Amino acid sequence: MAAPWMETVAEAQRRAKKRLPPSVYSALLAGHDRGISYNDNMTAFGELGLAPHVADLPATRDLATSVMGQPISMPVMISPTGVQVVHPDGEVAVARAAAARGTAMGLSSFASKSMEEVIAANSQVFFQLYWMDSREAMIELMERARSAGAKGLILTLDWTFSYGRDWGSPIIPEKVDFKAVARMTPEAIRRPRWSWDMVKGRRLPDLTAPNVALRGEPAPTFFGAYGRWMQTPPATWDDIAWFVEQWGGPIMLKGICRVDDAKRAVDCGFTAISVSNHGGNNLDSTPASIRCLPPVADAVGNQIEILLDGGIRRGSDVVKAVALGARAVMIGRAYLWGLAANGQAGVENVLDVLRMGIDSTMYGLGRASVHDLTPGDVIVPDGFTRALGTGSEVP
């Protein structure tokens, strides 16, 4: 029997919480330290108002746009997230859902499914890399992504190591062996549907990272890959410019909050940037992404494509972001909750909810195309934005 339709992303979250073992659900919440940035990502959208019209409204609305040369049916794409073991089909189910709804997908280096499998399910995939290992290793992974058919790269730099969270961090095993299964048994018994889906056909959660496996080596565990990242010296702007040059194609820098960093990204030759605080999972007390968007858009919006991720839960959130300067948004937790609740169909459901919300909001604003949205469609209260990296924040 088909699962009931989910009217909102909030309902997808409720069903995911009900279906997943508590530690697995807790891993989805993420958030760094006190969760200030995680919460502000959502709260900030509620502080923005909309300026509606009541007549001469468009009978139809065009939601289509493009990101890094790829046409998408609406200004929403899939953000790369690692190890999607909330469902046995993981990233492949997400790729199929995105393809069915006409949008692109970012695929994490730390995904549980190989880039070859995922790209076979959706031809519009941007492969995401962290700055890790040697330059030679990064070139090898770039070339593998190119051979697999990736349409572009996403370089993620907005991630710092967190030792824990105030509300507790879930225990994630190094690998799913008998010991790990035994430890999870009490939780699994309380979530029999999820457990059955995972074990039928011997489809236990895969905690390896096949997309960072180097030639002739087995895929590392998630924590093995994580350790490689931690041991790599942080990138300099010269390193980043080298990375862009080596790829030589469409490429996004993810993790921008500051105007000065956005300008450096333009200088390095990036096709796009994502204004992002890593969903509140990077450096806590960083402002919400949407607060940082307007100053960045004002500074570089005519020189580079700008995306936003963090806190998107409704179609009206997407419209607000586009009106304030984003070409599109990337969603993370929203689609993971859909995946946990109902697999591929759940991700499609979440995308449909966002599409309907975008469409109805544009109708109320009197906008026939997402390209017609302007800052005048949004009511921005005094003191809302955070202009970081402009010099004005220094007394």
Salt bridges, closest charged atoms under 4 A:
GLU11 OE1 - ARG14 NE 2.96
GLU11 OE2 - ARG15 NE 2.76
ASP33 OD2 - HIS32 ND1 3.49
ASP40 OD1 - ARG291 NH2 2.82
GLU47 OE2 - ARG291 NH2 2.90
ASP89 OD1 - ARG203 NH2 2.09
GLU116 OE1 - ARG144 NH2 2.95
ASP133 OD2 - ARG228 NH2 2.60
GLU140 OE1 - ARG215 NH1 3.69
GLU143 OE2 - ARG146 NH2 3.16
ASP158 OD2 - LYS254 NZ 3.74
ASP158 OD1 - HIS278 ND1 3.15
ASP197 OD2 - ARG19 NH2 2.16
ASP197 OD1 - LYS200 NZ 3.38
ASP239 OD1 - ARG135 NH2 2.75
ASP260 OD2 - ARG258 NH2 2.82
GLU305 OE1 - ARG327 NE 3.69
ASP309 OD2 - LYS254 NZ 3.82
GLU348 OE1 - ARG101 NH2 3.45
ASP352 OD1 - ARG101 NE 2.69
ASP359 OD2 - ARG61 NH2 2.78
ASP377 OD2 - ARG367 NE 3.08
